[in-house]
Amino acid sequence: MAAAALLALAAACGGAADPPPGPPTGPPDPARTASAGPTGGEGPAPSGAATEGLVPTPVTVPAGMTAEPFDVARQALVPRGWSIAVWARVPGARLEAFAPDGALLVSRPGSGEVVRLVPGPSGPTSTTLVSGLTQPHGLTFVGSTLYVAESNAVRSYPYSGGTLGDPTTIVEDLPDARSPDLRGAYAHALKSVAVGPDGSVYVSVGSTGNVSPQDRESTPQRASILRVPPGGGPAEPYARGVRNGTGLAIAPDGAVWTAVNNRDNIPFPYDRPYGDDDGSARGRVIPDYVDDHPPEELARLYPGRDVGWPYCNPDPDVNPGVPNSAIDPSDVPFVADAETNADGRALDCRSLTPIEQTMGAHSAPLGLAFGTLPAPYGQGALVGVHGSWNRQTPRAPEVSFYSWRGGTLDGQRTLVGGFQGPDGSRWGRPVAAVQGPDGAVYVSDDGADAVYRLAPPGR
């Protein structure tokens, strides 16, 4: 999404007076998730996708950190018994990684730097680890080596004593707004990076725009996940048709997963009426349909996987094309895009592997990380959900949790919500969430310019 949308900030959110029951103890019921059914364009904006079992909890704000939006009291929805506090103020905080020495690194693309936050009894101390970079975004460690994804390159640095050694370039000349062939027209320049168990380096390369089929034929290929083999070499497409796979992480079994921001303003794909229409609605942009289509994707990647964009879109409807259909967010099949693939010749959507897991359309997932939380959560994926714009009733910003079971991800449940008020206004927009060595979850927020510490009981 465009930089201006990423920096949006609004005001105020509250919580219910009576606490609901505790967190669910079993697998999440799809009927309780935002992906399970449409909400339409009416009614108050939700406070989260699947907030059952969460309780409104004051956000603790230390002295000296009370600048807007914490100049007024804030509440978040968190699991019963957990606490949430503003741990640091970091303008434009984006993706995160914990260093071997326990410091938290946070990228700041807008300022071209990575900051280092060192925990201490009076709160963390903040220093600039490296500056002068080109929109640094993705961060990951392999042992004592830090990988940083800039908009135009991925580099690795030896890390020791809280400082970096000389960089090694893993891949360069990645497309960004300065690429001569794009002439500044690049909506998804920020990159993410992950390193597989064999040392392969994976980097997300977003699409030029909402619908830009030429990205599939560009060199290097855009709307893809590129792979650099162990020991170095040219970056080659590992998966394609990935519109904007900003979320990129290695799962417990070593597989690469991505969380994808899907397209906006999708035209109705079926040759039939929609609702009370007369005649075919195919090709029309219908707000009620756009609200819940296409869902955002959580996909397991493998060599040569095609996630379909912009020719095929995942369709979670139990009754495809029927208004107010129930939605099944798991193992979602594809339908041909009416704008780019009306006759099905550009890509056979039936040949594509269904999407393993999804979340509500226009949720805007950004950071993706795996961790193990206390019961009843266990092992799973933490997803920073930035919140929608292309929806009549906006999706709420939150941190979502997806349980890891049998080599795949279960349905969505909200781990932290309450950043959005009933009128759709927002006081924060989470980007990423990573588990720290102390067992707490650290959440970056580029809307509130903050890093939160979300702590289980006793942590």
VEXDREN-2710 file (C-alpha; in Angstrom, 1 decimal):
% VEXDREN-2710
k/r/px/py/pz
1/MET/0.0/0.0/0.0
2/ALA/1.0/3.6/-0.5
3/ALA/3.2/5.3/2.0
4/ALA/0.5/7.8/2.9
5/ALA/-1.9/5.1/3.8
6/LEU/0.6/3.4/5.9
7/LEU/1.1/6.5/8.0
8/ALA/-2.6/7.2/8.6
9/LEU/-3.5/8.0/12.2
10/ALA/-6.8/8.8/13.8
11/ALA/-8.3/9.1/17.3
12/ALA/-10.1/7.2/20.1
13/CYS/-11.3/3.8/21.0
14/GLY/-12.9/2.4/24.1
15/GLY/-14.0/-1.0/25.5
16/ALA/-16.9/-2.7/27.0
17/ALA/-17.6/-2.4/30.7
18/ASP/-18.3/-6.0/31.4
19/PRO/-15.4/-8.4/30.7
20/PRO/-16.3/-11.4/28.4
21/PRO/-15.3/-15.0/29.2
22/GLY/-11.7/-16.1/29.0
23/PRO/-9.9/-17.0/25.8
24/PRO/-11.1/-20.0/23.9
25/THR/-9.4/-23.3/24.8
26/GLY/-9.9/-25.2/21.6
27/PRO/-9.2/-24.5/17.9
28/PRO/-10.8/-21.3/16.7
29/ASP/-14.3/-21.7/15.4
30/PRO/-14.5/-20.2/11.8
31/ALA/-17.9/-18.8/12.7
32/ARG/-16.2/-16.5/15.2
33/THR/-13.7/-15.0/12.7
34/ALA/-14.0/-12.0/10.5
35/SER/-13.2/-14.2/7.6
36/ALA/-16.3/-16.3/8.3
37/GLY/-19.0/-14.0/6.9
38/PRO/-19.6/-10.6/5.3
39/THR/-20.4/-7.6/7.5
40/GLY/-21.6/-5.3/4.7
41/GLY/-21.5/-1.6/4.8
42/GLU/-23.7/-1.0/7.7
43/GLY/-23.3/-0.9/11.5
44/PRO/-20.4/0.2/13.7
45/ALA/-16.9/-0.6/12.8
46/PRO/-15.5/-3.6/14.6
47/SER/-12.8/-3.4/17.2
48/GLY/-11.1/-6.6/15.9
49/ALA/-11.6/-9.7/13.8
50/ALA/-12.3/-12.3/16.4
51/THR/-12.2/-10.7/19.8
52/GLU/-14.2/-13.3/21.9
53/GLY/-12.4/-13.9/25.2
54/LEU/-10.5/-10.6/25.1
55/VAL/-11.0/-7.9/27.8
56/PRO/-10.6/-4.2/27.6
57/THR/-7.3/-3.3/29.4
58/PRO/-5.7/0.1/30.0
59/VAL/-2.6/0.7/28.0
60/THR/0.1/1.6/30.5
61/VAL/2.1/4.7/29.4
62/PRO/5.4/5.6/31.2
63/ALA/6.2/9.1/32.0
64/GLY/7.8/10.8/29.1
65/MET/5.9/8.8/26.5
66/THR/2.6/10.6/26.7
67/ALA/2.7/12.4/23.4
68/GLU/-0.3/11.9/21.1
69/PRO/-2.1/9.5/20.9
70/PHE/-1.3/8.7/24.5
71/ASP/-2.1/12.2/25.7
72/VAL/-5.5/10.6/26.6
73/ALA/-6.2/7.2/28.2
74/ARG/-6.2/4.3/25.8
75/GLN/-7.6/0.8/26.2
76/ALA/-6.7/-2.3/24.1
77/LEU/-8.4/-5.7/24.0
78/VAL/-6.1/-8.4/25.2
79/PRO/-6.4/-11.9/26.7
80/ARG/-7.6/-11.9/30.3
81/GLY/-4.7/-11.5/32.8
82/TRP/-2.3/-10.1/30.1
83/SER/-1.0/-6.6/30.3
84/ILE/-0.1/-4.1/27.6
85/ALA/2.2/-1.1/27.9
86/VAL/3.9/1.4/25.7
87/TRP/7.5/0.1/25.8
88/ALA/9.2/2.7/23.5
89/ARG/8.3/5.5/21.2
90/VAL/9.8/4.9/17.7
91/PRO/8.5/7.2/14.9
92/GLY/7.5/5.2/11.9
93/ALA/8.3/1.8/13.6
94/ARG/7.9/-1.0/11.1
95/LEU/9.4/-4.6/11.2
96/GLU/11.3/-6.0/14.1
97/ALA/13.9/-8.6/15.0
98/PHE/15.5/-9.6/18.3
99/ALA/19.3/-9.7/18.3
100/PRO/21.2/-12.5/20.1
101/ASP/22.1/-10.1/22.9
102/GLY/18.4/-9.5/23.7
103/ALA/18.1/-6.0/22.0
104/LEU/15.1/-5.4/19.8
105/LEU/15.9/-4.0/16.4
106/VAL/13.2/-1.9/14.6
107/SER/13.3/-0.7/11.1
108/ARG/12.4/2.9/10.1
109/PRO/12.1/3.1/6.3
110/GLY/11.1/6.7/6.3
111/SER/14.3/7.8/8.0
112/GLY/16.6/5.2/6.4
113/GLU/17.7/3.6/9.7
114/VAL/17.4/0.7/12.1
115/VAL/17.2/1.5/15.8
116/ARG/18.4/-0.7/18.6
117/LEU/16.3/-0.9/21.8
118/VAL/18.1/-2.3/24.8
119/PRO/15.9/-3.4/27.8
120/GLY/16.6/-1.8/31.1
121/PRO/15.1/-1.4/34.6
122/SER/13.8/2.1/33.7
123/GLY/12.7/1.1/30.2
124/PRO/14.7/0.6/27.0
125/THR/17.5/2.8/25.7
126/SER/17.4/3.7/22.0
127/THR/20.3/4.2/19.7
128/THR/20.7/4.1/15.9
129/LEU/22.3/0.9/14.9
130/VAL/22.7/1.8/11.2
131/SER/21.6/4.8/9.1
132/GLY/21.9/6.1/5.6
133/LEU/20.0/3.1/4.1
134/THR/17.4/3.1/1.4
135/GLN/14.0/2.4/3.0
136/PRO/15.1/-0.4/5.2
137/HIS/12.2/-2.7/6.2
138/GLY/12.7/-6.4/6.7
139/LEU/15.0/-7.7/9.4
140/THR/16.1/-11.2/10.4
141/PHE/18.9/-12.8/12.2
142/VAL/20.8/-16.1/11.5
143/GLY/23.0/-16.6/14.5
144/SER/25.0/-13.4/14.8
145/THR/24.4/-12.2/11.2
146/LEU/21.7/-9.6/10.6
147/TYR/20.0/-9.4/7.3
148/VAL/18.4/-6.1/6.3
149/ALA/16.0/-5.7/3.3
150/GLU/16.2/-2.3/1.7
151/SER/14.0/-1.2/-1.1
152/ASN/16.7/-1.9/-3.6
153/ALA/18.9/-4.6/-2.0
154/VAL/19.4/-7.2/0.8
155/ARG/22.6/-7.0/2.8
156/SER/24.0/-9.0/5.7
157/TYR/26.0/-7.6/8.6
158/PRO/28.0/-9.3/11.3
159/TYR/26.6/-8.2/14.7
160/SER/28.7/-8.1/17.8
161/GLY/28.6/-6.0/20.9
162/GLY/25.7/-4.0/19.7
163/THR/27.4/-2.8/16.6
164/LEU/27.5/-3.9/12.9
165/GLY/30.5/-4.9/10.8
166/ASP/31.0/-4.3/7.1
167/PRO/28.0/-5.3/5.0
168/THR/27.9/-8.1/2.4
169/THR/25.4/-7.6/-0.5
170/ILE/23.2/-10.6/-1.0
171/VAL/21.2/-9.2/-3.9
172/GLU/21.0/-5.7/-5.4
173/ASP/19.3/-3.8/-8.1
174/LEU/15.9/-4.8/-6.7
175/PRO/13.0/-2.6/-8.2
176/ASP/11.9/0.5/-6.3
177/ALA/10.6/3.9/-7.2
178/ARG/14.1/4.9/-8.5
179/SER/14.3/2.1/-11.1
180/PRO/14.6/3.7/-14.5
181/ASP/11.8/1.6/-16.1
182/LEU/9.3/2.5/-13.3
183/ARG/10.0/6.2/-13.4
184/GLY/8.8/6.6/-9.8
185/ALA/5.6/4.7/-10.2
186/TYR/6.0/1.9/-7.6
187/ALA/3.4/1.5/-4.9
188/HIS/5.0/-1.4/-3.0
189/ALA/8.7/-0.7/-2.7
190/LEU/9.2/-2.0/0.9
191/LYS/10.8/-5.4/1.0
192/SER/10.9/-8.2/3.6
193/VAL/13.5/-10.9/4.1
194/ALA/13.6/-14.4/5.5
195/VAL/16.4/-17.1/5.6
196/GLY/15.6/-20.7/5.3
197/PRO/17.2/-23.6/7.3
198/ASP/19.5/-24.3/4.4
199/GLY/20.7/-20.7/4.2
200/SER/18.6/-19.7/1.2
201/VAL/17.6/-16.0/1.4
202/TYR/14.0/-15.1/0.4
203/VAL/12.9/-11.5/-0.4
204/SER/9.5/-10.2/-1.1
205/VAL/9.1/-8.0/-4.2
206/GLY/5.8/-6.2/-4.3
207/SER/3.8/-5.3/-7.4
208/THR/4.0/-2.0/-9.2
209/GLY/0.3/-1.2/-8.4
210/ASN/-3.1/-2.7/-7.8
211/VAL/-3.4/-4.4/-11.2
212/SER/-0.2/-4.5/-13.2
213/PRO/0.2/-7.8/-15.2
214/GLN/3.5/-6.6/-16.6
215/ASP/5.1/-7.3/-13.2
216/ARG/4.9/-11.1/-14.0
217/GLU/7.3/-10.7/-16.9
218/SER/9.7/-8.1/-15.5
219/THR/13.3/-8.7/-14.7
220/PRO/13.7/-9.1/-11.8
221/GLN/10.2/-10.4/-11.5
222/ARG/7.9/-8.2/-9.4
223/ALA/4.9/-9.5/-7.4
224/SER/7.0/-12.4/-6.4
225/ILE/9.1/-14.0/-3.7
226/LEU/12.7/-14.3/-4.9
227/ARG/15.2/-16.8/-3.6
228/VAL/19.0/-16.5/-3.4
229/PRO/20.6/-19.9/-3.1
230/PRO/22.8/-20.9/-0.1
231/GLY/26.3/-19.4/-0.6
232/GLY/25.0/-16.7/-2.9
233/GLY/24.1/-16.4/-6.6
234/PRO/21.5/-14.7/-8.7
235/ALA/18.0/-14.2/-7.2
236/GLU/15.4/-16.3/-9.0
237/PRO/11.6/-16.4/-8.6
238/TYR/10.6/-18.9/-5.9
239/ALA/6.8/-18.0/-6.0
240/ARG/5.0/-15.6/-8.3
241/GLY/1.6/-13.9/-8.5
242/VAL/2.2/-12.6/-4.9
243/ARG/0.8/-9.0/-5.1
244/ASN/2.5/-7.7/-2.0
245/GLY/3.8/-10.4/0.3
246/THR/5.2/-8.1/3.0
247/GLY/4.7/-10.8/5.6
248/LEU/7.5/-13.3/5.1
249/ALA/8.7/-15.9/7.6
250/ILE/10.0/-19.4/8.1
251/ALA/7.5/-21.8/9.7
252/PRO/8.4/-24.4/12.4
253/ASP/8.8/-27.1/9.8
254/GLY/11.2/-24.9/7.7
255/ALA/8.7/-23.9/5.0
256/VAL/8.4/-20.3/3.7
257/TRP/5.1/-18.6/4.4
258/THR/3.8/-15.2/3.2
259/ALA/1.0/-12.9/4.3
260/VAL/-0.3/-11.1/1.2
261/ASN/-2.1/-7.8/0.7
262/ASN/-4.5/-8.6/-2.1
263/ARG/-6.0/-6.4/-4.8
264/ASP/-8.6/-3.6/-4.3
265/ASN/-11.8/-2.8/-6.2
266/ILE/-12.3/-6.2/-7.5
267/PRO/-14.9/-6.5/-10.3
268/PHE/-17.7/-9.0/-9.8
269/PRO/-16.4/-12.2/-11.6
270/TYR/-19.6/-14.2/-12.3
271/ASP/-21.9/-14.0/-15.3
272/ARG/-25.1/-13.6/-13.3
273/PRO/-27.1/-10.9/-11.4
274/TYR/-25.9/-9.7/-8.0
275/GLY/-28.6/-9.1/-5.5
276/ASP/-31.5/-7.2/-7.1
277/ASP/-29.6/-6.5/-10.3
278/ASP/-31.2/-7.2/-13.7
279/GLY/-28.9/-9.1/-16.0
280/SER/-25.3/-10.0/-15.5
281/ALA/-23.2/-8.0/-13.0
282/ARG/-20.0/-9.4/-14.3
283/GLY/-17.2/-6.8/-14.5
284/ARG/-19.0/-4.3/-12.3
285/VAL/-17.2/-3.0/-9.2
286/ILE/-19.9/-3.5/-6.5
287/PRO/-19.0/-2.1/-3.1
288/ASP/-20.9/-4.8/-1.2
289/TYR/-18.9/-7.4/-3.1
290/VAL/-15.6/-5.6/-2.8
291/ASP/-16.1/-5.4/1.0
292/ASP/-15.3/-9.1/1.3
293/HIS/-13.4/-10.0/-1.8
294/PRO/-10.7/-11.1/-2.4
295/PRO/-9.6/-12.2/1.1
296/GLU/-6.0/-11.6/2.2
297/GLU/-3.8/-14.7/1.9
298/LEU/-1.6/-16.7/4.2
299/ALA/0.1/-19.1/1.9
300/ARG/2.7/-21.8/2.2
301/LEU/5.2/-21.4/-0.6
302/TYR/7.2/-23.9/-2.6
303/PRO/9.3/-23.7/-5.7
304/GLY/7.2/-22.6/-8.6
305/ARG/4.0/-21.8/-6.7
306/ASP/1.7/-19.4/-8.4
307/VAL/-0.6/-17.4/-6.1
308/GLY/-2.5/-16.1/-9.1
309/TRP/-2.4/-12.3/-9.0
310/PRO/-3.6/-10.5/-11.1
311/TYR/-5.3/-13.2/-13.1
312/CYS/-6.9/-15.3/-10.4
313/ASN/-8.4/-14.3/-7.0
314/PRO/-9.2/-16.5/-4.1
315/ASP/-12.9/-16.8/-3.5
316/PRO/-14.0/-17.9/0.0
317/ASP/-17.7/-17.9/-0.6
318/VAL/-19.5/-21.1/0.2
319/ASN/-22.1/-20.0/-2.4
320/PRO/-19.9/-18.2/-5.0
321/GLY/-21.3/-14.9/-6.2
322/VAL/-24.3/-15.0/-3.9
323/PRO/-24.7/-11.9/-1.7
324/ASN/-24.2/-12.6/2.1
325/SER/-22.9/-16.0/1.4
326/ALA/-21.2/-17.8/4.3
327/ILE/-17.4/-17.7/4.0
328/ASP/-14.9/-20.5/4.5
329/PRO/-11.5/-19.0/5.1
330/SER/-9.4/-22.2/4.7
331/ASP/-8.3/-24.0/1.5
332/VAL/-9.7/-21.3/-0.6
333/PRO/-10.1/-21.9/-4.4
334/PHE/-9.6/-19.3/-7.1
335/VAL/-11.9/-17.6/-9.6
336/ALA/-10.8/-15.8/-12.8
337/ASP/-10.4/-12.0/-12.5
338/ALA/-13.1/-10.4/-14.7
339/GLU/-10.8/-7.5/-15.6
340/THR/-7.6/-9.3/-16.5
341/ASN/-8.6/-12.9/-17.2
342/ALA/-12.2/-12.8/-18.3
343/ASP/-11.9/-15.7/-20.8
344/GLY/-9.5/-17.7/-18.6
345/ARG/-6.7/-17.8/-21.1
346/ALA/-4.2/-15.8/-19.2
347/LEU/-4.1/-18.4/-16.4
348/ASP/-6.1/-21.5/-15.6
349/CYS/-7.3/-20.7/-12.1
350/ARG/-8.4/-24.3/-11.5
351/SER/-4.7/-25.4/-11.8
352/LEU/-3.7/-23.3/-8.7
353/THR/-3.2/-24.7/-5.3
354/PRO/-6.0/-23.4/-2.9
355/ILE/-4.8/-20.9/-0.4
356/GLU/-4.2/-22.5/3.0
357/GLN/-5.6/-19.8/5.2
358/THR/-7.0/-16.3/4.7
359/MET/-8.3/-13.3/6.7
360/GLY/-11.0/-10.8/5.8
361/ALA/-10.6/-8.8/2.6
362/HIS/-8.6/-5.5/2.9
363/SER/-7.2/-6.4/6.4
364/ALA/-3.7/-5.4/5.2
365/PRO/-1.4/-7.9/6.9
366/LEU/2.2/-6.7/7.2
367/GLY/4.5/-8.4/9.6
368/LEU/4.6/-12.2/10.0
369/ALA/6.4/-14.2/12.6
370/PHE/6.2/-17.5/14.4
371/GLY/6.3/-18.1/18.1
372/THR/5.0/-20.1/21.0
373/LEU/2.6/-18.4/23.4
374/PRO/1.2/-19.7/26.8
375/ALA/-1.9/-21.8/26.8
376/PRO/-4.4/-21.8/25.2
377/TYR/-2.5/-20.4/22.2
378/GLY/0.6/-22.5/21.8
379/GLN/2.7/-22.5/18.7
380/GLY/1.5/-20.3/15.8
381/ALA/1.8/-17.3/13.6
382/LEU/1.7/-13.7/14.7
383/VAL/0.4/-11.3/12.1
384/GLY/0.4/-7.5/12.3
385/VAL/-2.8/-6.3/10.7
386/HIS/-2.7/-2.7/9.6
387/GLY/-6.4/-2.2/8.8
388/SER/-8.3/-1.5/5.6
389/TRP/-9.1/1.4/3.5
390/ASN/-11.0/-0.2/0.5
391/ARG/-14.1/-1.2/2.6
392/GLN/-17.3/0.5/3.5
393/THR/-17.0/-0.8/7.1
394/PRO/-13.3/-0.7/7.8
395/ARG/-11.4/-3.8/9.1
396/ALA/-9.8/-3.1/12.4
397/PRO/-6.0/-2.9/13.0
398/GLU/-4.9/-5.7/15.3
399/VAL/-2.4/-8.5/16.0
400/SER/-3.8/-11.8/14.9
401/PHE/-2.8/-15.3/16.0
402/TYR/-3.1/-18.4/13.9
403/SER/-2.4/-21.7/15.6
404/TRP/0.1/-24.1/13.9
405/ARG/-1.4/-27.5/13.6
406/GLY/-0.2/-30.4/11.4
407/GLY/2.0/-28.3/9.2
408/THR/-0.6/-25.6/8.5
409/LEU/-2.4/-22.7/10.1
410/ASP/-5.8/-22.7/11.8
411/GLY/-8.3/-19.9/11.7
412/GLN/-7.8/-16.3/12.8
413/ARG/-8.2/-15.1/16.4
414/THR/-7.4/-11.6/17.6
415/LEU/-4.5/-11.4/20.1
416/VAL/-4.6/-7.6/20.5
417/GLY/-7.4/-5.4/19.3
418/GLY/-9.3/-2.3/20.2
419/PHE/-7.3/0.2/18.1
420/GLN/-10.4/1.2/16.1
421/GLY/-13.6/2.9/17.4
422/PRO/-17.2/2.2/16.4
423/ASP/-17.0/5.2/14.0
424/GLY/-13.9/3.7/12.3
425/SER/-11.4/6.2/13.8
426/ARG/-8.1/4.7/14.8
427/TRP/-5.5/5.6/17.5
428/GLY/-3.0/3.0/16.4
429/ARG/-2.0/0.7/13.5
430/PRO/0.1/-2.4/14.4
431/VAL/2.7/-3.4/11.8
432/ALA/4.4/-6.5/13.3
433/ALA/4.6/-8.6/16.4
434/VAL/7.5/-10.7/17.6
435/GLN/8.1/-12.8/20.7
436/GLY/10.9/-11.7/22.9
437/PRO/13.3/-13.8/25.0
438/ASP/11.3/-12.9/28.1
439/GLY/8.1/-14.5/26.6
440/ALA/6.3/-11.2/26.0
441/VAL/5.2/-10.1/22.6
442/TYR/6.6/-6.8/21.2
443/VAL/4.3/-5.0/18.8
444/SER/5.4/-2.2/16.4
445/ASP/2.9/0.5/15.5
446/ASP/3.6/3.1/12.8
447/GLY/0.4/5.0/13.5
448/ALA/1.0/5.6/17.1
449/ASP/4.9/5.7/16.7
450/ALA/5.2/3.1/19.4
451/VAL/6.4/-0.3/20.4
452/TYR/4.1/-2.1/22.9
453/ARG/5.0/-4.9/25.3
454/LEU/2.2/-7.4/25.5
455/ALA/2.9/-9.6/28.5
456/PRO/1.3/-12.9/29.6
457/PRO/0.5/-13.3/33.3
458/GLY/3.7/-13.2/35.4
459/ARG/5.9/-11.9/32.6
END
